[in-house]
Amino acid sequence: MTRRTAQVQGVWVAPEWRGRGIATAAMAAVVRDALGRVAPTVSLYVNDFNLPARRVYERCGFREVGTLATVLF
């Protein structure tokens, strides 16, 4: 967190609860709370191949603003 941005990390829904809209409702609530109490922007990182998560984040108003590459050796 900074005064300008809160970053959401570690988002996860147990497999048996997926597909019920829980992720979207929960994420939207976290974003509303963070925007209201913590910082004027909220950010997160998601893998490009994680399409279900990307759909949740898009429904909550997130948009892609950049990419990050990690090199492991």
Helices and strands as residue ranges (DSSP letters): E 5-8, G 15-17, H 22-37, E 41-44, H 51-59
